[in-house]
Amino acid sequence: MRAVVLAGGLGTRLAPYTTVLPKPLMPIGEMPILEVVVRQLGHYGFDRITLAVGYLSSLLQAYFGDGERFGVQIDYSLEEKPLGTAGPLSLLSGLEDTFLVMNGDLLTTLDVRAMLDFHRKNKCSATLGLFQKDVKIDLGVIEAEKDGTVTEYIEKPTYHYDVSTGIYLMEPEVVTRLPHGERFDLPDLVRLLMKEGKTVKGYRFDGIWLDIGRHEDYESAVETFEAHKDRFLPSRG
């Protein structure tokens, strides 16, 4: 099976680290976050991984090579210009079966095999990994009518949202919706599929999910990885 990992972003929110390292090479414990992702994908049966690269791509190619030392086949798709999160898919050939797309800066325990079973059982065009995110508002939230009449006063509420994990399973037909070599983002692609009446579902899981987009996220990811390393690096088989 084939996975496409998006690894071409600038990682500006993690500056100054990302002035010398692409974000997917940021270390989590003794290895880069993208190595954790690659090892997990190999464990889940993805034997071909395409890294969609751009910024500092030579460093990623030097580190991962052809993937042999990780037990997978790795190839590269280079963006000459930023193409967003879905645009890189338009450059790929050979997407002839269900494939996975994910960000290269995620630390998660999501079981991709279980997500794949869900995707196939529901005959989806696209399946999004979902995670419940709790957002606490440290203020009193007021609900009021247009004329100012207060209808509710909620002190420091916590709201619960299903958020995208940045992990998607898709069918080959999806790629035909993309303009070749032009910027296009995954949220736009998902909305387009829904508008066309395609089956798009969310797969919920309640394990661990973090990205390393900000400094505080990165620090949390390092601590979480060290505390639960066995959950992130299961033995193959």
SEDOZA-305100 format. One record per residue (C-alpha): z, x, y; residue in one letter; residue number from 1. Coordinates in pm, 1 decimal, always signed. Layout:
N
       up     east    north residu num
        Z        X        Y      a NUM
...
//
This chain:
237
       up     east    north residu num
     +0.0     +0.0     +0.0      m   1
    -64.2   +105.1   +355.6      r   2
   +167.1   +120.7   +655.4      a   3
    +77.8   +190.4  +1016.2      v   4
   +354.5   +349.4  +1221.4      v   5
   +327.6   +338.5  +1599.5      l   6
   +426.4   +683.8  +1721.0      a   7
   +224.0   +737.0  +2037.0      g   8
   +456.1   +622.5  +2315.6      g   9
   +583.3   +835.1  +2603.3      l  10
   +951.4   +755.9  +2544.0      g  11
  +1023.4   +767.2  +2916.8      t  12
  +1365.0   +599.3  +2883.8      r  13
  +1485.1   +893.5  +2674.5      l  14
  +1391.0  +1157.8  +2930.4      a  15
  +1455.5  +1447.0  +2963.9      p  16
  +1457.7  +1484.8  +2580.6      y  17
  +1111.1  +1335.3  +2552.1      t  18
   +956.0  +1580.3  +2795.1      t  19
   +947.2  +1829.2  +2506.5      v  20
   +966.5  +1604.6  +2198.5      l  21
   +784.4  +1281.9  +2112.2      p  22
  +1045.2  +1011.1  +2060.8      k  23
   +980.7   +977.9  +1683.1      p  24
  +1089.6  +1342.2  +1641.7      l  25
  +1429.8  +1283.3  +1801.8      m  26
  +1685.9  +1400.4  +1544.2      p  27
  +1911.8  +1156.6  +1361.0      i  28
  +2154.6  +1377.2  +1174.3      g  29
  +1956.2  +1656.4  +1009.2      e  30
  +1613.6  +1489.0  +1033.9      m  31
  +1393.4  +1311.8  +1288.3      p  32
  +1408.7   +933.9  +1305.1      i  33
  +1045.3   +913.1  +1191.6      l  34
  +1125.1  +1111.8   +877.8      e  35
  +1384.5   +847.8   +788.7      v  36
  +1114.4   +582.5   +837.5      v  37
   +860.6   +773.6   +625.7      v  38
  +1109.2   +824.6   +343.1      r  39
  +1204.3   +456.3   +348.9      q  40
   +841.2   +347.8   +337.1      l  41
   +780.2   +574.1    +39.2      g  42
  +1081.2   +418.2   -133.0      h  43
   +937.8    +70.0    -74.1      y  44
   +604.7   +160.0   -230.4      g  45
   +388.3   +247.4    +69.1      f  46
   +186.2   +543.2    -52.8      d  47
    -43.2   +573.5   +250.7      r  48
   +100.1   +596.8   +600.4      i  49
   -113.4   +615.1   +912.2      t  50
    +62.7   +752.0  +1219.0      l  51
    -88.4   +611.5  +1538.5      a  52
    -25.8   +901.7  +1775.4      v  53
    -95.0   +996.1  +2134.2      g  54
   +170.4  +1174.5  +2340.0      y  55
   +252.9  +1522.2  +2199.2      l  56
    +60.7  +1430.7  +1885.3      s  57
    +20.9  +1793.7  +1776.4      s  58
   +397.7  +1820.9  +1720.8      l  59
   +397.8  +1515.1  +1495.1      l  60
   +100.9  +1647.3  +1297.6      q  61
   +264.9  +1986.9  +1261.0      a  62
   +587.6  +1834.7  +1128.7      y  63
   +450.2  +1573.0   +889.8      f  64
   +123.9  +1734.4   +783.2      g  65
    -50.4  +1542.7   +506.4      d  66
   +276.7  +1391.4   +384.7      g  67
   +283.3  +1574.9    +50.9      e  68
   +640.3  +1698.8    +91.9      r  69
   +752.3  +1338.8   +148.5      f  70
   +567.6  +1205.4   -154.7      g  71
   +318.5  +1000.4    +47.6      v  72
    -27.5  +1041.7   +200.0      q  73
    -16.4  +1069.0   +578.7      i  74
   -316.0  +1048.7   +809.7      d  75
   -343.3  +1016.0  +1185.9      y  76
   -516.1   +792.8  +1437.7      s  77
   -530.9   +945.0  +1785.0      l  78
   -530.3   +734.0  +2101.2      e  79
   -738.4   +892.5  +2376.8      e  80
   -567.1   +652.9  +2618.7      k  81
   -262.0   +426.2  +2581.6      p  82
   -362.6   +116.7  +2382.3      l  83
    -33.8    -74.6  +2372.2      g  84
   +130.7   -176.2  +2045.3      t  85
   -158.6   -365.9  +1883.6      a  86
   -458.2   -182.5  +2030.1      g  87
   -424.7   +118.5  +1795.8      p  88
   -501.5   -110.3  +1500.3      l  89
   -853.5   -165.6  +1635.9      s  90
   -930.6   +203.4  +1574.1      l  91
   -849.7   +189.8  +1203.3      l  92
  -1083.9   +140.2   +911.3      s  93
  -1002.6    +49.5   +554.2      g  94
   -745.1   -222.5   +626.4      l  95
   -851.1   -434.7   +330.8      e  96
   -517.3   -564.8   +204.2      d  97
   -179.8   -672.0   +338.9      t  98
    -45.6   -392.0   +558.8      f  99
   +270.7   -312.2   +750.1      l 100
   +295.1   -221.7  +1118.3      v 101
   +615.0    -87.0  +1267.3      m 102
   +755.8   +119.4  +1549.2      n 103
   +837.7   +479.4  +1468.7      g 104
  +1179.0   +481.5  +1638.2      d 105
  +1369.3   +228.1  +1425.9      l 106
  +1684.1   +278.2  +1221.3      l 107
  +1719.8    -16.7   +988.3      t 108
  +1820.4   -129.7   +641.9      t 109
  +1559.5   -407.2   +628.5      l 110
  +1425.9   -440.5   +273.1      d 111
  +1050.0   -435.3   +325.1      v 112
   +982.4   -535.4    -35.9      r 113
  +1181.0   -857.1    +12.6      a 114
   +995.8   -918.1   +339.3      m 115
   +664.2   -866.2   +158.1      l 116
   +762.6  -1120.0   -108.7      d 117
   +842.4  -1369.7   +169.6      f 118
   +510.9  -1297.5   +341.8      h 119
   +306.5  -1354.1    +26.5      r 120
   +503.1  -1659.2    -88.5      k 121
   +438.7  -1829.3   +244.7      n 122
    +74.5  -1715.0   +262.3      k 123
   +123.7  -1582.9   +613.2      c 124
   -132.8  -1422.5   +838.6      s 125
   +157.0  -1237.3  +1000.0      a 126
   +528.6  -1205.7   +933.5      t 127
   +772.1  -1069.5  +1190.5      l 128
  +1100.9   -909.8  +1097.8      g 129
  +1379.0  -1089.4  +1286.6      l 130
  +1732.5   -980.3  +1369.6      f 131
  +2005.0  -1182.6  +1538.8      q 132
  +2110.9  -1019.1  +1861.8      k 133
  +2429.8  -1130.2  +2031.7      d 134
  +2422.4  -1101.1  +2410.4      v 135
  +2756.6  -1130.2  +2588.7      k 136
  +2754.5  -1229.4  +2954.8      i 137
  +3062.7  -1089.0  +3128.0      d 138
  +3048.4  -1351.3  +3401.7      l 139
  +3109.9  -1721.7  +3436.6      g 140
  +2777.9  -1901.0  +3376.0      v 141
  +2717.3  -2212.2  +3580.7      i 142
  +2477.5  -2490.9  +3489.4      e 143
  +2384.7  -2706.8  +3786.2      a 144
  +2134.8  -2973.6  +3890.5      e 145
  +1872.5  -2910.1  +4159.6      k 146
  +2102.5  -3065.6  +4420.7      d 147
  +2381.4  -2825.5  +4326.8      g 148
  +2589.1  -3064.4  +4116.2      t 149
  +2773.5  -2851.9  +3859.7      v 150
  +2732.1  -2985.0  +3507.0      t 151
  +2887.5  -2700.0  +3306.9      e 152
  +3099.9  -2389.8  +3360.5      y 153
  +3100.3  -2144.4  +3070.1      i 154
  +3327.6  -1843.7  +3101.9      e 155
  +3182.2  -1519.3  +2962.2      k 156
  +2964.8  -1679.1  +2694.5      p 157
  +2789.3  -1504.1  +2407.2      t 158
  +2433.4  -1614.8  +2335.7      y 159
  +2256.4  -1561.7  +2005.4      h 160
  +1886.3  -1479.6  +1986.0      y 161
  +1639.6  -1399.0  +1711.1      d 162
  +1469.6  -1080.2  +1831.7      v 163
  +1170.7   -893.8  +1696.0      s 164
  +1260.1   -586.6  +1494.3      t 165
   +925.3   -422.5  +1565.5      g 166
   +832.4   -458.0  +1196.3      i 167
   +533.3   -672.8  +1098.9      y 168
   +336.4   -756.6   +786.3      l 169
    -22.8   -862.7   +847.8      m 170
   -340.2   -962.5   +670.3      e 171
   -667.8   -775.9   +737.7      p 172
   -818.6  -1077.4   +917.6      e 173
   -571.7  -1019.5  +1201.4      v 174
   -745.2   -697.9  +1310.0      v 175
  -1070.3   -881.9  +1383.9      t 176
   -896.2  -1052.4  +1678.1      r 177
   -846.5   -721.3  +1859.0      l 178
  -1082.7   -587.9  +2124.9      p 179
  -1196.6   -246.0  +2001.1      h 180
  -1038.8    +45.8  +2181.4      g 181
   -877.7   -166.5  +2450.5      e 182
   -513.2   -212.3  +2538.6      r 183
   -351.9   -501.9  +2352.5      f 184
    +10.1   -568.9  +2259.8      d 185
   +161.3   -720.0  +1947.6      l 186
   +325.3  -1014.6  +2129.5      p 187
    -20.0  -1109.2  +2263.2      d 188
   -167.2  -1083.3  +1913.5      l 189
   +107.2  -1303.0  +1766.1      v 190
    +56.8  -1566.4  +2037.1      r 191
   -318.1  -1559.0  +1971.1      l 192
   -265.1  -1617.7  +1599.2      l 193
    -30.8  -1908.6  +1669.8      m 194
   -284.3  -2060.1  +1910.7      k 195
   -544.1  -2042.8  +1632.8      e 196
   -310.7  -2227.3  +1398.1      g 197
   -255.2  -1930.6  +1166.3      k 198
    +63.9  -1913.0   +961.1      t 199
   +307.6  -1688.9  +1146.1      v 200
   +665.1  -1673.5  +1022.1      k 201
   +979.5  -1477.7  +1092.3      g 202
  +1174.6  -1303.4   +817.7      y 203
  +1544.8  -1294.0   +905.1      r 204
  +1780.2  -1029.2   +773.3      f 205
  +2141.0   -943.2   +852.7      d 206
  +2164.0   -571.8   +777.8      g 207
  +2155.4   -287.0  +1030.3      i 208
  +1887.1   -259.9  +1295.7      w 209
  +1871.9    -24.7  +1592.4      l 210
  +1597.0   +132.7  +1797.4      d 211
  +1644.4   +448.5  +2000.4      i 212
  +1474.2   +338.1  +2319.9      g 213
  +1764.9   +422.3  +2551.4      r 214
  +2024.9   +698.2  +2560.4      h 215
  +2307.0   +467.4  +2451.6      e 216
  +2091.4   +331.3  +2167.1      d 217
  +2015.3   +682.7  +2048.6      y 218
  +2381.1   +784.4  +2048.6      e 219
  +2471.6   +469.3  +1853.2      s 220
  +2193.2   +537.1  +1603.3      a 221
  +2316.9   +890.9  +1538.7      v 222
  +2670.3   +764.4  +1471.4      e 223
  +2547.7   +478.1  +1252.0      t 224
  +2322.0   +704.5  +1045.7      f 225
  +2602.3   +950.8   +975.2      e 226
  +2837.1   +669.1   +874.2      a 227
  +2588.8   +489.6   +644.2      h 228
  +2343.5   +759.4   +536.4      k 229
  +2316.3   +632.5   +178.4      d 230
  +2200.7   +291.6   +302.9      r 231
  +1917.7   +445.4   +503.0      f 232
  +1803.0   +699.6   +246.0      l 233
  +1805.8   +522.4    -91.5      p 234
  +1680.9   +712.9   -392.9      s 235
  +1319.0   +645.3   -481.0      r 236
  +1238.3   +418.5   -767.8      g 237
//
